[in-house]
Amino acid sequence: MMHIYVKVKSHSGKQEVESFGDGRYLVYLKESPENGKANEELIKVLSKYLGTPAARIKIKTGFTSSNKMLEIS
């Protein structure tokens, strides 16, 4: 099990992941943070970037924050 820390920039008009090493990422998302849309997009984008099935990525803290901790099992 691994934890990563993510800073989300939602409503940015692009989908992009920047890695800062040590399990820290900056993720740009197109969706706005309404009704969990940005969180869904975050998991899809990270799944593709990390090559991990989306079902194995869970948001542990920060559901309504731009700073999140995710768990990858």
Order of alpha helices (4+ residues) and beta strands (2+ residues): beta-beta-beta-alpha-beta-beta
